[in-house]
Amino acid sequence: MKLQSRKTHTKNRIILGCLVLVLLVGFMGFSYAKKTWPVNLWTSTPTSDSSSIKTKEMNDQQSVDDKASIEDRSPDVDVSQTTNNVPVSPTTTIEVSDLSQSNGAINYTAKISGASTGGTCNANFSNDIARPVSRTTSASNGACGPVSIPETEFSTIGQWKLTLRYYTNDTQAVITKDIEVK
């Protein structure tokens, strides 16, 4: 009788060991999926819109569409150049005249001085741990904006850096400002 008891005891240990191994592999798989999932459910705002997850091809097409729309709005801007290659205008300046957070949105307006009419404004909000938020608009009446960006596009609260650029006649004016998204 004691011999059967030992066999049963050993069999129970093997079953328990296999169960622990299965749980460990499952936990590791869950951790990997959590780390590589396209939307981090623990830090971002969940959305029911499945179109918010884009493929690389969709992002590339959007980039081409954005360039085309910039060309349509401002023929003076050479979209083939990067911001590092566009010279800063010695006569044009840009100043953030309004920057606020209200009614579920980040709102900004900027004044442009020393420029002819037209041009393109690009606002880029960046953060060390989050994806950037950008807006490109046409300048009119010596101003960029007013522009409102929904808070939900900012995947984290805290410190962000706003880099606002105004492009015209293949030159740019740039200003940066630190902001806090609450």
C-alpha positions in Angstrom: 0.0 0.0 0.0 2.8 2.4 0.8 4.3 1.7 -2.7 1.2 2.9 -4.4 1.0 6.0 -2.2 4.5 7.0 -3.3 3.6 6.5 -7.0 0.5 8.6 -6.5 2.6 11.2 -4.7 5.2 11.3 -7.5 2.4 11.4 -10.2 0.8 14.4 -8.4 4.2 16.2 -8.3 4.6 15.7 -12.1 1.1 17.0 -12.7 1.8 20.0 -10.5 5.1 20.7 -12.2 3.5 20.6 -15.7 0.7 22.9 -14.5 3.3 25.4 -13.1 5.2 25.2 -16.4 2.1 25.9 -18.5 1.2 28.9 -16.3 4.8 30.2 -16.6 4.7 29.9 -20.4 1.3 31.5 -20.5 2.5 34.4 -18.4 5.5 34.9 -20.6 3.3 34.9 -23.7 1.0 37.4 -22.1 3.9 39.7 -21.2 5.3 39.5 -24.7 1.9 40.3 -26.2 1.4 43.2 -23.9 4.8 44.6 -24.8 4.3 44.3 -28.6 0.6 45.0 -28.9 -0.2 47.9 -31.3 -2.1 49.8 -28.6 -0.9 49.8 -25.0 -4.2 49.3 -23.2 -2.7 50.2 -19.8 -1.5 53.7 -20.7 -3.6 55.0 -23.6 -7.2 55.8 -23.9 -9.1 52.9 -25.3 -11.0 53.5 -28.5 -13.7 51.6 -30.2 -12.6 52.8 -33.6 -10.7 50.0 -35.2 -9.5 52.4 -37.9 -7.1 54.0 -35.4 -4.6 51.2 -35.9 -2.8 51.9 -39.1 -0.5 49.8 -41.2 2.8 51.1 -42.5 1.3 51.4 -46.0 -1.6 53.5 -44.7 0.9 55.8 -42.9 3.0 56.1 -46.0 0.0 57.0 -48.1 -1.1 59.5 -45.5 2.4 61.1 -45.6 2.1 61.4 -49.4 -1.4 62.9 -49.1 -0.1 65.3 -46.4 2.7 66.5 -48.7 0.3 66.9 -51.6 -2.0 68.9 -49.5 0.9 71.1 -48.3 1.9 71.7 -51.9 -1.7 72.6 -52.8 -1.9 75.1 -50.0 1.5 76.7 -50.2 3.3 76.4 -53.6 6.3 78.3 -52.1 7.2 75.4 -49.8 9.6 72.7 -51.1 8.3 69.6 -49.4 11.3 67.5 -50.5 13.5 69.3 -48.0 13.8 68.3 -44.3 13.5 71.0 -41.6 17.3 70.9 -41.1 17.8 71.9 -44.7 15.4 74.9 -44.7 17.2 78.1 -43.7 15.8 80.2 -40.8 14.5 83.5 -42.1 16.4 86.5 -40.7 13.3 88.7 -41.0 10.3 86.5 -40.2 9.4 85.6 -36.6 6.7 83.5 -35.0 5.3 84.0 -31.5 2.8 81.8 -29.6 0.0 84.2 -28.7 -2.4 81.7 -27.1 -1.8 78.3 -25.7 -4.4 76.7 -23.5 -6.1 73.5 -22.6 -9.9 73.6 -22.3 -13.1 71.8 -23.4 -11.1 68.6 -24.0 -8.6 70.1 -26.4 -5.2 71.8 -26.6 -5.6 75.1 -28.4 -3.0 77.4 -29.9 -2.7 80.5 -32.0 0.6 82.0 -33.3 1.3 85.4 -34.7 3.7 85.8 -37.7 5.7 89.0 -38.1 7.8 90.1 -41.1 6.3 87.7 -43.7 4.3 88.2 -46.8 0.9 86.6 -47.0 0.4 82.9 -47.1 2.7 80.2 -45.9 2.3 77.0 -44.0 2.4 76.4 -40.2 3.4 73.1 -38.6 3.0 72.4 -34.9 4.8 69.3 -33.5 4.1 68.3 -29.9 6.8 65.8 -28.6 7.4 63.9 -25.5 10.1 61.5 -24.5 7.8 58.5 -24.0 4.9 59.2 -26.3 4.3 59.4 -30.1 4.4 62.9 -31.4 1.2 64.9 -32.3 1.4 67.1 -35.4 -0.8 69.6 -37.2 -0.2 71.4 -40.5 -2.3 74.4 -41.4 -2.2 77.3 -43.8 -1.3 80.7 -42.4 -3.7 83.6 -43.0 -3.8 87.2 -41.9 -0.4 86.9 -40.2 -1.5 84.0 -37.9 -1.4 80.3 -37.5 -4.7 79.2 -36.1 -6.6 79.1 -34.0 -6.1 75.3 -33.9 -7.6 72.8 -31.5 -6.3 69.3 -31.0 -8.3 66.8 -29.0 -6.7 65.8 -25.7 -7.2 62.1 -26.7 -4.4 62.5 -29.3 -1.9 63.0 -26.5 -1.2 59.5 -25.2 0.2 60.7 -21.9 -0.2 63.6 -19.5 2.8 65.6 -18.4 5.5 67.7 -20.0 5.5 68.2 -23.8 7.6 70.3 -26.1 5.8 72.4 -28.8 7.9 73.1 -31.9 6.0 75.6 -34.1 7.4 76.2 -37.6 6.2 78.7 -40.2 7.3 78.0 -43.8 7.3 80.5 -46.7 9.5 81.2 -49.7 11.8 78.2 -48.8 12.6 79.7 -45.4 11.3 79.0 -41.9 10.7 80.7 -38.6 10.8 78.4 -35.5 9.8 78.7 -31.9 9.7 76.0 -29.2 7.8 76.1 -26.0 7.4 73.7 -23.1 3.8 72.9 -22.1 2.0 70.6 -19.7 -0.8 68.5 -20.8 -3.1 67.7 -17.8 
